[in-house]
Amino acid sequence: MSFQVFGIPVSRGVAIGRAVLVASSRVDVAHYFIAAADAEQEYARLVRGRDVVTRELQGLKAELPEDAPHELDALLDVHLLLLNDEALVDTARDWIVDRHYNAEWALSAQLEVLARQFDEMEDDYLRERKADLEQVVERVLSALAAELDDAPPGGPAAVVARDFAGEDPLLLVAADIAPADMIQFKRSVFQGFITDIGGKTSHTAIVARSMAIPAVVGTREASRLIRQDDWVIIDGDAGTVIVNPSPIVLEEYRFRQRQSELENARLARLRHTPAITMDGQRIELHANIELPGDTVAALASGATGVGLFRSEFLFMNREGDLPSEEEQFAAYKSAVEAMAGLPVTIRTVDIGADKPLDRMSVNELRHEHVLNPAMGLRAIRWSLAEPSMFRQQLRAIYRASAFGQVKLLIPMVAHLGEIRQVQEATRRVKTQLDEAGQAYGEVALGVMVEVPAAAIMLPQLLKHVDFVSIGTNDLIQYTLAIDRADEAVAHLYDPWHPAVLHLLANSISQARAAGKEVSVCGEMAGDAAFTDLLLSMGLTSFSMHPSQIPSVKQRVLRADVPRLSAALPRILESDEPAKVALEVLAPQSRLH
């Protein structure tokens, strides 16, 4: 039966494929295809994992003391029964043989099928056994991971992820995906994402856009309604998910896919065209990146620099430790050298809120330990509270500056005192590097305008920094008191809100008046619907995901900035700026 699920469109385009349901706790399970010839070998690996856990449970059962509660012995019996039920490992073989899933993926896929069956049981006792099944599967996954760790290089467990022509496209369906987990899917087999929670600027949405794949978030019920292996269409333009579509609907969306591919190919031809407006103004289009390897996509898109290197992703998906100075230096140096003289703006670690560390820090950054993580110890506040970590990062950044043009960007500044502390820290770092005889270059210091306080007191801040970068995602969130990751209030997240537009326009004009560089690195910069508006405010530097550069460049090439600027007062004075902008800015677009 075909049905639709509605959510928030966050990454444009159409994706068609089979659903892969993944529980939030198992998002980081390896997902890759194996060769058909290796299917039986891979199934044997799964069986070995099951047998290891069977022996573990049998050992625990044999070692139970005589006075142990009877319930504990019974629980181990239940786990052994579930583990050796043919509906689990034996049936998971079908995923390996028929779909060429690796063992971990096949087991997780079968778990999601069985978990749905448990949820639908009427008997409370049987329904609660789902938790036991999940525990058993986690044990097997751990055993499989241990086998991979122990395998000799090139041995049977050394499987390389690959794509196969002819395999059905796959779409990931989950309740939620953490930012760190999203990074793992950058080169994965998934061609679209659906989540139950999230908003337009949640980090799931941001990374999906950076991957240029369709995504719908905030569906609330998708992971419960969609079943493993269902055929699904993601309409990333309308925010619609169509499950088990009819042949007519499927063909219509396949046509839209082909049209989109043709449009993307046309835009790609603009890659080497300078971004110069019709009136002759040169506009800098920079790229936002998460990892050094992202510079490949940045250069391929025609980016004229990196406007935002989100260094916090070097700190995520780690087993309790933080990246050393040498590890960070190697990453920053790699990105700087790859950009071959183009500017690279490195933001100091923006940990906190929806991007907690895997380890518990001394300040307990995880969601469950703070009432409102977006307002808590995050970004520069956390860095200043962890001086040893902060000095390591600054040293790594300054050392990388010896290999190219590097800028240092400080997130979430709200107080002059924070800038002074950063300046003192950089002075100490440079002294340490001088004493050690280590080279470094000139590093411009900038702050992010993300908090209304920073926008309001920008004239004072500009006296102490070389440039500013406006992070529209958080600026909108804090101005409107909206949690941008909460789908319940996502409809109130409004980039066109008059207060937001006034803060933006004033920040850009004040920076330009002070002779300081100003850029926008939030999601508004990469949304072509806002390009004309930002140009009208005098913005000449945009930073966005590489995949968004072609469409924004197209708007820049068609723009007449003096005409746009003349229309800006009407927009700012209006009670309905979005409507007025459509009236006064759109005519120019229709001429081309």
QUIURJO-V273881 format. One record per pair of residues at least 24 apart in sequence whose C-alpha atoms are under 6 Angstrom apart, sorted by sequence separation. I is the first residue (numbers start at 1). J is the second residue. D is the distance in Angstrom with one decimal. If there is no record, write none. Layout:
i->(I	I)
j->(J	J)
d->(D	D)
This chain:
i->(179	196	450	451	528	179	196	450	196	352	351	351	536	350	536	271	272	271	380	379	505	395	407	305	308	309	310	312	402	406	407	408	409	410	411	305	306	307	308	309	311	312	402	409	412	292	305	306	320	401	402	414	401	414	316	399	398	292	175	174	467	469	473	173	467	468	469	470	471	472	467	469	471	455	39	46	39	345	343	344	345	346	347	348	341	343	345	346	347	341	34	33	325	329	333	33	34	328	332	336	33	32	325	31	496	50	49	49	49	32	33	180	20	23	17	18	19	20	21	22	24	17	18	20	21	17	15	10	10	11	14	13	12	11	11	10	10	9	21	8	20	7	8	19	7	8	19	7	18	19	7	18	6	18	17	18	17	16	16	15	15	14	14	14	13	12	11	12	9	9	9	9	8	7	6	6	5	307	4	4	3	3	2	2	2	14	301	298	286	287	288	283	284	285	286	287	288	283	285	287	287	218	275	277	277	276	278	279	202	277	278	201	202	267	199	199	198	199	198	199	198	197	199	210	212)
j->(203	220	474	475	552	204	221	475	222	378	378	379	564	379	565	301	302	302	411	411	537	429	443	342	345	346	347	349	439	443	444	445	446	447	448	343	344	345	346	347	349	350	440	447	450	331	344	345	359	440	441	453	441	454	357	440	440	335	223	223	516	518	522	223	517	518	519	520	521	522	518	520	522	507	96	103	97	406	405	406	407	408	409	410	404	406	408	409	410	405	100	100	392	396	400	101	102	396	400	404	102	102	396	105	578	140	140	143	144	161	162	316	171	174	169	170	171	172	173	174	176	170	171	173	174	171	192	200	205	209	214	214	214	214	215	215	216	216	228	216	228	216	217	228	217	218	229	218	229	230	219	230	219	231	231	232	232	232	233	233	234	234	235	236	236	236	236	237	236	237	238	239	239	239	239	240	241	543	241	242	242	243	243	244	245	257	546	546	542	543	544	540	541	542	543	544	545	541	543	545	546	487	553	556	557	557	559	560	484	559	560	484	485	550	484	485	485	486	486	487	487	487	490	545	547)
d->(5.5	4.1	5.2	5.4	5.0	6.0	5.9	4.2	5.9	4.4	5.5	5.4	4.8	4.0	4.1	5.7	5.9	4.8	5.8	5.8	5.6	5.9	5.2	5.0	5.3	4.7	5.7	4.5	5.9	5.7	4.8	5.0	4.7	4.7	5.0	4.9	4.6	5.2	6.0	5.8	5.3	5.6	4.3	5.4	5.7	5.9	6.0	5.8	4.5	5.4	4.8	5.8	5.0	5.1	5.9	5.0	5.5	4.7	5.9	5.5	5.3	5.6	5.4	5.9	4.7	5.0	4.8	4.6	5.5	4.5	5.9	5.5	4.5	6.0	5.9	5.6	5.4	5.8	4.8	5.0	4.5	5.3	4.4	5.8	5.3	5.9	5.9	5.9	5.9	6.0	5.3	5.3	5.2	4.4	4.7	5.0	5.9	5.9	5.9	5.7	5.9	5.9	5.5	5.5	5.9	5.7	5.4	5.3	5.4	4.9	5.9	5.7	5.9	5.9	4.5	4.9	5.0	5.0	4.8	5.3	6.0	4.9	5.9	5.9	6.0	5.8	5.9	5.2	5.5	5.1	5.9	5.1	5.2	4.8	5.0	5.8	5.8	4.9	5.7	5.5	5.6	5.9	5.2	5.7	5.6	5.7	4.8	5.1	5.0	5.3	4.2	5.4	5.7	4.5	5.7	5.9	5.6	5.9	4.6	5.8	5.1	5.6	4.9	5.9	5.0	4.4	5.5	5.0	5.1	5.8	5.9	3.9	4.9	5.1	6.0	4.8	5.0	5.2	5.5	4.5	6.0	5.4	5.5	4.7	5.4	5.8	5.7	5.1	6.0	5.1	5.1	4.8	4.6	5.0	4.4	4.9	5.0	5.9	5.8	5.4	5.3	5.1	5.9	5.4	4.8	5.7	5.7	5.6	6.0	5.3	5.2	5.9	4.7	5.5	5.7	4.8	4.5	5.9	5.5	5.2	5.3	5.9	5.6	5.1	5.8)
